[in-house]
Amino acid sequence: MTRRAAPEASIPDTSGVEPTWTIAEVAEEFGVTHRTIRHYEELGLISPERRGLQRVYHRRDRTRLALILRGRRLGFPLEEIRTIVNMYDEPPGEQGQLSYLLGQIDDRRRDLEQRRRDIEDSLTELDDLERRCREDLRRLRS
């Protein structure tokens, strides 16, 4: 799916009013469903403004959504993503958030490296099994 640029206004806004986006615009921009966005809202990961029944997304919501989706792509569970994203607004703030995130990155990297070793071992074992099966089959055919 192709991602398009953020649906910012093409004419500079001099009114001082922050640009906003609808759920449809945010969903299209990030390549996710409305249901996914509503799920993240239910979990408290994002909190768009409500105008009647309409959800209105601000830059903060889009930034948080981008961080959530990046965390998901990297394999972080949603609870861990919540902790990381919420740390920005709570003491010790951005510095604490970044320090914590570095620790989580190290943990995730170790996990992925172990998985890679496991996959490489499995592939080696499959290669060996395939070789033995082919040898046995050749022997049986002769």
Rosetta constraint file for C-alpha pairs under 8 A:
AtomPair CA 1 CA 31 HARMONIC 6.91 0.50
AtomPair CA 2 CA 31 HARMONIC 7.92 0.50
AtomPair CA 3 CA 28 HARMONIC 7.56 0.50
AtomPair CA 3 CA 29 HARMONIC 5.82 0.50
AtomPair CA 3 CA 30 HARMONIC 6.71 0.50
AtomPair CA 3 CA 31 HARMONIC 6.70 0.50
AtomPair CA 4 CA 28 HARMONIC 7.96 0.50
AtomPair CA 4 CA 29 HARMONIC 5.81 0.50
AtomPair CA 5 CA 29 HARMONIC 6.93 0.50
AtomPair CA 6 CA 29 HARMONIC 6.27 0.50
AtomPair CA 7 CA 21 HARMONIC 7.62 0.50
AtomPair CA 7 CA 25 HARMONIC 7.10 0.50
AtomPair CA 7 CA 29 HARMONIC 7.78 0.50
AtomPair CA 8 CA 19 HARMONIC 7.13 0.50
AtomPair CA 9 CA 13 HARMONIC 7.47 0.50
AtomPair CA 9 CA 19 HARMONIC 7.56 0.50
AtomPair CA 13 CA 17 HARMONIC 7.23 0.50
AtomPair CA 18 CA 58 HARMONIC 7.44 0.50
AtomPair CA 19 CA 58 HARMONIC 6.77 0.50
AtomPair CA 19 CA 59 HARMONIC 7.60 0.50
AtomPair CA 20 CA 56 HARMONIC 6.27 0.50
AtomPair CA 20 CA 57 HARMONIC 5.42 0.50
AtomPair CA 20 CA 58 HARMONIC 4.96 0.50
AtomPair CA 20 CA 59 HARMONIC 7.26 0.50
AtomPair CA 21 CA 25 HARMONIC 5.96 0.50
AtomPair CA 21 CA 26 HARMONIC 6.45 0.50
AtomPair CA 21 CA 56 HARMONIC 5.91 0.50
AtomPair CA 21 CA 57 HARMONIC 5.00 0.50
AtomPair CA 21 CA 58 HARMONIC 6.60 0.50
AtomPair CA 22 CA 26 HARMONIC 6.31 0.50
AtomPair CA 22 CA 54 HARMONIC 7.83 0.50
AtomPair CA 22 CA 55 HARMONIC 6.40 0.50
AtomPair CA 22 CA 56 HARMONIC 5.47 0.50
AtomPair CA 22 CA 57 HARMONIC 6.13 0.50
AtomPair CA 23 CA 27 HARMONIC 5.90 0.50
AtomPair CA 23 CA 34 HARMONIC 6.55 0.50
AtomPair CA 23 CA 37 HARMONIC 7.68 0.50
AtomPair CA 23 CA 55 HARMONIC 6.41 0.50
AtomPair CA 23 CA 56 HARMONIC 7.15 0.50
AtomPair CA 23 CA 57 HARMONIC 7.13 0.50
AtomPair CA 24 CA 28 HARMONIC 6.09 0.50
AtomPair CA 24 CA 34 HARMONIC 6.93 0.50
AtomPair CA 25 CA 29 HARMONIC 6.05 0.50
AtomPair CA 26 CA 30 HARMONIC 6.19 0.50
AtomPair CA 26 CA 57 HARMONIC 7.74 0.50
AtomPair CA 26 CA 62 HARMONIC 7.27 0.50
AtomPair CA 27 CA 31 HARMONIC 5.72 0.50
AtomPair CA 27 CA 32 HARMONIC 5.01 0.50
AtomPair CA 27 CA 33 HARMONIC 5.64 0.50
AtomPair CA 27 CA 34 HARMONIC 5.92 0.50
AtomPair CA 27 CA 37 HARMONIC 7.19 0.50
AtomPair CA 28 CA 32 HARMONIC 6.63 0.50
AtomPair CA 28 CA 33 HARMONIC 7.85 0.50
AtomPair CA 30 CA 66 HARMONIC 7.58 0.50
AtomPair CA 32 CA 36 HARMONIC 6.38 0.50
AtomPair CA 32 CA 37 HARMONIC 7.38 0.50
AtomPair CA 33 CA 37 HARMONIC 6.63 0.50
AtomPair CA 34 CA 38 HARMONIC 6.18 0.50
AtomPair CA 35 CA 39 HARMONIC 6.04 0.50
AtomPair CA 36 CA 40 HARMONIC 6.34 0.50
AtomPair CA 37 CA 41 HARMONIC 6.26 0.50
AtomPair CA 38 CA 42 HARMONIC 6.14 0.50
AtomPair CA 39 CA 43 HARMONIC 6.30 0.50
AtomPair CA 40 CA 44 HARMONIC 6.32 0.50
AtomPair CA 40 CA 45 HARMONIC 5.27 0.50
AtomPair CA 40 CA 46 HARMONIC 6.11 0.50
AtomPair CA 41 CA 45 HARMONIC 5.69 0.50
AtomPair CA 41 CA 46 HARMONIC 4.92 0.50
AtomPair CA 41 CA 47 HARMONIC 5.72 0.50
AtomPair CA 41 CA 48 HARMONIC 7.72 0.50
AtomPair CA 45 CA 64 HARMONIC 7.49 0.50
AtomPair CA 45 CA 65 HARMONIC 8.00 0.50
AtomPair CA 45 CA 68 HARMONIC 7.94 0.50
AtomPair CA 45 CA 82 HARMONIC 6.06 0.50
AtomPair CA 45 CA 85 HARMONIC 7.92 0.50
AtomPair CA 46 CA 61 HARMONIC 5.73 0.50
AtomPair CA 46 CA 64 HARMONIC 6.59 0.50
AtomPair CA 46 CA 65 HARMONIC 7.00 0.50
AtomPair CA 47 CA 61 HARMONIC 6.79 0.50
AtomPair CA 48 CA 55 HARMONIC 5.83 0.50
AtomPair CA 48 CA 56 HARMONIC 5.46 0.50
AtomPair CA 48 CA 57 HARMONIC 4.95 0.50
AtomPair CA 48 CA 58 HARMONIC 6.99 0.50
AtomPair CA 48 CA 61 HARMONIC 6.43 0.50
AtomPair CA 49 CA 55 HARMONIC 5.83 0.50
AtomPair CA 49 CA 56 HARMONIC 4.99 0.50
AtomPair CA 49 CA 57 HARMONIC 6.43 0.50
AtomPair CA 49 CA 58 HARMONIC 7.90 0.50
AtomPair CA 50 CA 54 HARMONIC 5.75 0.50
AtomPair CA 50 CA 55 HARMONIC 4.82 0.50
AtomPair CA 50 CA 56 HARMONIC 6.01 0.50
AtomPair CA 51 CA 55 HARMONIC 6.41 0.50
AtomPair CA 51 CA 56 HARMONIC 7.02 0.50
AtomPair CA 57 CA 61 HARMONIC 5.76 0.50
AtomPair CA 57 CA 62 HARMONIC 6.99 0.50
AtomPair CA 58 CA 62 HARMONIC 6.53 0.50
AtomPair CA 59 CA 63 HARMONIC 6.07 0.50
AtomPair CA 60 CA 64 HARMONIC 6.12 0.50
AtomPair CA 61 CA 65 HARMONIC 6.05 0.50
AtomPair CA 62 CA 66 HARMONIC 6.13 0.50
AtomPair CA 63 CA 67 HARMONIC 6.34 0.50
AtomPair CA 64 CA 68 HARMONIC 6.11 0.50
AtomPair CA 64 CA 85 HARMONIC 6.96 0.50
AtomPair CA 65 CA 69 HARMONIC 6.13 0.50
AtomPair CA 66 CA 70 HARMONIC 6.14 0.50
AtomPair CA 67 CA 71 HARMONIC 6.06 0.50
AtomPair CA 67 CA 85 HARMONIC 7.39 0.50
AtomPair CA 68 CA 72 HARMONIC 6.20 0.50
AtomPair CA 68 CA 78 HARMONIC 7.74 0.50
AtomPair CA 68 CA 81 HARMONIC 6.25 0.50
AtomPair CA 68 CA 85 HARMONIC 7.83 0.50
AtomPair CA 69 CA 73 HARMONIC 6.17 0.50
AtomPair CA 70 CA 74 HARMONIC 6.29 0.50
AtomPair CA 71 CA 75 HARMONIC 6.33 0.50
AtomPair CA 71 CA 76 HARMONIC 5.30 0.50
AtomPair CA 71 CA 77 HARMONIC 7.80 0.50
AtomPair CA 71 CA 81 HARMONIC 6.25 0.50
AtomPair CA 72 CA 76 HARMONIC 5.36 0.50
AtomPair CA 72 CA 77 HARMONIC 6.82 0.50
AtomPair CA 72 CA 78 HARMONIC 7.34 0.50
AtomPair CA 72 CA 81 HARMONIC 7.99 0.50
AtomPair CA 75 CA 108 HARMONIC 7.81 0.50
AtomPair CA 76 CA 80 HARMONIC 6.31 0.50
AtomPair CA 76 CA 81 HARMONIC 6.43 0.50
AtomPair CA 76 CA 108 HARMONIC 7.77 0.50
AtomPair CA 77 CA 81 HARMONIC 6.35 0.50
AtomPair CA 78 CA 82 HARMONIC 6.06 0.50
AtomPair CA 79 CA 83 HARMONIC 6.37 0.50
AtomPair CA 80 CA 84 HARMONIC 6.28 0.50
AtomPair CA 81 CA 85 HARMONIC 5.97 0.50
AtomPair CA 82 CA 86 HARMONIC 5.85 0.50
AtomPair CA 83 CA 87 HARMONIC 6.15 0.50
AtomPair CA 84 CA 88 HARMONIC 7.39 0.50
AtomPair CA 84 CA 97 HARMONIC 6.10 0.50
AtomPair CA 84 CA 100 HARMONIC 7.45 0.50
AtomPair CA 84 CA 101 HARMONIC 6.62 0.50
AtomPair CA 85 CA 97 HARMONIC 7.77 0.50
AtomPair CA 86 CA 90 HARMONIC 6.66 0.50
AtomPair CA 87 CA 91 HARMONIC 6.94 0.50
AtomPair CA 87 CA 92 HARMONIC 7.37 0.50
AtomPair CA 87 CA 93 HARMONIC 5.87 0.50
AtomPair CA 87 CA 94 HARMONIC 6.97 0.50
AtomPair CA 87 CA 96 HARMONIC 7.19 0.50
AtomPair CA 87 CA 97 HARMONIC 5.24 0.50
AtomPair CA 88 CA 93 HARMONIC 4.80 0.50
AtomPair CA 88 CA 94 HARMONIC 4.84 0.50
AtomPair CA 88 CA 96 HARMONIC 7.96 0.50
AtomPair CA 88 CA 97 HARMONIC 5.88 0.50
AtomPair CA 89 CA 93 HARMONIC 5.86 0.50
AtomPair CA 89 CA 94 HARMONIC 7.65 0.50
AtomPair CA 91 CA 96 HARMONIC 7.45 0.50
AtomPair CA 92 CA 96 HARMONIC 4.95 0.50
AtomPair CA 92 CA 97 HARMONIC 7.37 0.50
AtomPair CA 93 CA 97 HARMONIC 6.11 0.50
AtomPair CA 94 CA 98 HARMONIC 6.05 0.50
AtomPair CA 95 CA 99 HARMONIC 6.23 0.50
AtomPair CA 96 CA 100 HARMONIC 6.03 0.50
AtomPair CA 97 CA 101 HARMONIC 5.98 0.50
AtomPair CA 98 CA 102 HARMONIC 6.14 0.50
AtomPair CA 99 CA 103 HARMONIC 6.62 0.50
AtomPair CA 100 CA 104 HARMONIC 6.41 0.50
AtomPair CA 101 CA 105 HARMONIC 6.04 0.50
AtomPair CA 102 CA 106 HARMONIC 6.28 0.50
AtomPair CA 103 CA 107 HARMONIC 6.35 0.50
AtomPair CA 104 CA 108 HARMONIC 6.07 0.50
AtomPair CA 105 CA 109 HARMONIC 5.96 0.50
AtomPair CA 106 CA 110 HARMONIC 6.22 0.50
AtomPair CA 107 CA 111 HARMONIC 6.28 0.50
AtomPair CA 108 CA 112 HARMONIC 6.16 0.50
AtomPair CA 109 CA 113 HARMONIC 6.02 0.50
AtomPair CA 110 CA 114 HARMONIC 6.16 0.50
AtomPair CA 111 CA 115 HARMONIC 6.25 0.50
AtomPair CA 112 CA 116 HARMONIC 6.11 0.50
AtomPair CA 113 CA 117 HARMONIC 6.28 0.50
AtomPair CA 114 CA 118 HARMONIC 6.16 0.50
AtomPair CA 115 CA 119 HARMONIC 6.10 0.50
AtomPair CA 116 CA 120 HARMONIC 6.11 0.50
AtomPair CA 117 CA 121 HARMONIC 6.09 0.50
AtomPair CA 118 CA 122 HARMONIC 6.13 0.50
AtomPair CA 119 CA 123 HARMONIC 6.12 0.50
AtomPair CA 120 CA 124 HARMONIC 6.18 0.50
AtomPair CA 121 CA 125 HARMONIC 6.16 0.50
AtomPair CA 122 CA 126 HARMONIC 6.09 0.50
AtomPair CA 123 CA 127 HARMONIC 6.09 0.50
AtomPair CA 124 CA 128 HARMONIC 6.26 0.50
AtomPair CA 125 CA 129 HARMONIC 6.13 0.50
AtomPair CA 126 CA 130 HARMONIC 5.96 0.50
AtomPair CA 127 CA 131 HARMONIC 6.12 0.50
AtomPair CA 128 CA 132 HARMONIC 6.26 0.50
AtomPair CA 129 CA 133 HARMONIC 6.11 0.50
AtomPair CA 130 CA 134 HARMONIC 6.13 0.50
AtomPair CA 131 CA 135 HARMONIC 6.20 0.50
AtomPair CA 132 CA 136 HARMONIC 6.08 0.50
AtomPair CA 133 CA 137 HARMONIC 6.02 0.50
AtomPair CA 134 CA 138 HARMONIC 6.06 0.50
AtomPair CA 135 CA 139 HARMONIC 6.14 0.50
AtomPair CA 136 CA 140 HARMONIC 6.12 0.50
AtomPair CA 137 CA 141 HARMONIC 6.18 0.50
AtomPair CA 138 CA 142 HARMONIC 6.35 0.50
